[in-house]
Amino acid sequence: MLIHDFRNLLAVIVNYSELIGEELNDPEAIRADIAEVKAAAERAIVLTEKLSRTGRPPA
């Protein structure tokens, strides 16, 4: 479950990063995409903290 959640967060980061590259002429869209990347990265930080508390690799 944790691996699936982490992969989903990485997919969000990758996809929004690609969108940023396509929206170079739209500063508002870029700001929104960066906010999504930041939110996903923050969720990934929380998830890695959960992983470190388990003391074992996830299944």
C-alpha contacts under 8 A as a table, 3 or more apart, distances in Angstrom:
res1	aa1	res2	aa2	distance
1	M	4	H	5.16
1	M	5	D	6.27
1	M	58	P	7.93
1	M	59	A	7.69
2	L	5	D	5.01
2	L	6	F	6.09
2	L	47	L	7.44
2	L	51	L	7.74
2	L	58	P	6.60
3	I	6	F	5.07
3	I	7	R	6.11
3	I	58	P	6.85
3	I	59	A	7.77
4	H	7	R	5.16
4	H	8	N	6.21
5	D	8	N	5.12
5	D	9	L	6.39
6	F	9	L	5.13
6	F	10	L	6.30
6	F	44	A	6.35
6	F	47	L	7.10
7	R	10	L	5.04
7	R	11	A	6.14
8	N	11	A	5.03
8	N	12	V	6.35
9	L	12	V	5.12
9	L	13	I	6.37
9	L	40	A	5.49
9	L	41	A	7.17
9	L	43	R	7.41
9	L	44	A	6.37
10	L	13	I	5.06
10	L	14	V	6.15
10	L	40	A	7.60
10	L	41	A	7.99
11	A	14	V	5.09
11	A	15	N	5.97
12	V	15	N	5.21
12	V	16	Y	6.05
12	V	36	E	7.74
12	V	37	V	6.89
12	V	40	A	6.64
13	I	16	Y	5.45
13	I	17	S	6.00
13	I	36	E	7.58
13	I	37	V	4.96
13	I	40	A	6.42
13	I	41	A	7.27
14	V	17	S	5.11
14	V	18	E	6.29
15	N	18	E	5.16
15	N	19	L	6.35
16	Y	19	L	4.88
16	Y	20	I	6.24
16	Y	33	D	5.55
16	Y	34	I	7.38
16	Y	36	E	7.05
16	Y	37	V	6.32
17	S	20	I	5.16
17	S	21	G	6.66
17	S	33	D	7.38
17	S	34	I	7.73
17	S	37	V	7.27
18	E	21	G	5.24
18	E	22	E	6.65
19	L	22	E	5.06
19	L	23	E	6.21
19	L	30	I	7.95
19	L	33	D	7.22
20	I	23	E	5.15
20	I	24	L	6.47
20	I	29	A	7.69
20	I	30	I	5.41
20	I	33	D	6.43
20	I	34	I	7.67
21	G	24	L	5.98
23	E	26	D	5.36
23	E	27	P	7.63
23	E	29	A	6.71
23	E	30	I	6.36
24	L	27	P	6.95
24	L	30	I	7.13
26	D	29	A	5.44
26	D	30	I	6.32
27	P	30	I	4.97
27	P	31	R	6.15
28	E	31	R	5.10
28	E	32	A	6.28
29	A	32	A	5.09
29	A	33	D	6.12
30	I	33	D	5.07
30	I	34	I	6.08
31	R	34	I	5.11
31	R	35	A	6.22
32	A	35	A	5.10
32	A	36	E	6.44
33	D	36	E	5.08
33	D	37	V	6.30
34	I	37	V	5.00
34	I	38	K	6.10
35	A	38	K	5.08
35	A	39	A	6.11
36	E	39	A	5.08
36	E	40	A	6.12
37	V	40	A	5.20
37	V	41	A	6.13
38	K	41	A	5.08
38	K	42	E	6.14
39	A	42	E	5.09
39	A	43	R	6.25
40	A	43	R	5.07
40	A	44	A	6.16
41	A	44	A	4.90
41	A	45	I	6.28
42	E	45	I	5.05
42	E	46	V	6.51
43	R	46	V	5.13
43	R	47	L	6.20
44	A	47	L	4.92
44	A	48	T	6.13
45	I	48	T	5.18
45	I	49	E	6.29
46	V	49	E	5.08
46	V	50	K	6.43
47	L	50	K	5.06
47	L	51	L	6.30
48	T	51	L	4.85
48	T	52	S	6.15
49	E	52	S	5.10
49	E	53	R	6.30
50	K	53	R	5.16
50	K	54	T	6.51
51	L	54	T	5.36
51	L	55	G	7.14
51	L	56	R	7.55
51	L	57	P	7.34
51	L	58	P	7.28
52	S	55	G	5.69
52	S	56	R	7.65
54	T	57	P	7.74
